[in-house]
Structure formats: structure tokens, C-alpha cells
Amino acid sequence: MNVKGAALASLILGILSIFFPVIGLILGVMGVIYGRKVVKNPETEGQHAGMAKGGMICSIIGISLQLFIILSLIFGTLLFWNFTSFI
């Protein structure tokens, strides 16, 4: 994959990771990987680095959001089961 394609893939995957529950975690990780590939490539010399950095930022936000949602569902379910057992 060329540099422009990897930067665009990072941006698209980062944006999608924010909006799709659970699978967004996987998309976010893939977006970070593609974005890091572009940023660390010495041949790019700043070309498309902004798009890759934006993709990495969106991916990190998406990963954080997905982890928060998953952990909230787990803890909420556990707390619900504990409270209903006392009734």
C-alpha cells in the first residue's frame, strides 16, 4: 500500500472506529497501525502526515470510547445482577 492509501485508510478507519460499537475497537487499532506506518516512514517527508495524524487521533478516540462502552456494559451488568439478588 502506498503512503497516500495508508494515510487515507488510517483516517477512514479512525472515523469508523468512533461510530461502530465493539467492532470499532478493531478498526481503531488498524487505524493506529496504518497511521504509524505513514508517520514513521522516512520516505514520506511530511507528505500526507497530517491525514495520518488525524487518523491516529480519531483512532485513539474511537478505541477509548469503545473501551469505555464495553467496560460500562460489563460493570453495569454486574451491578444490576448484584442489586436484583437482594430484592
Secondary structure, DSSP 8 states (H G I E B T S, - for coil): --HHHHHHHHHHHHHHHHHSTTHHHHHHHHHHHHHHHHHT-TTTTTTTHHHHHHHHHHHHHHHHHHHHHHHHHHHHHHHHHHHHH--
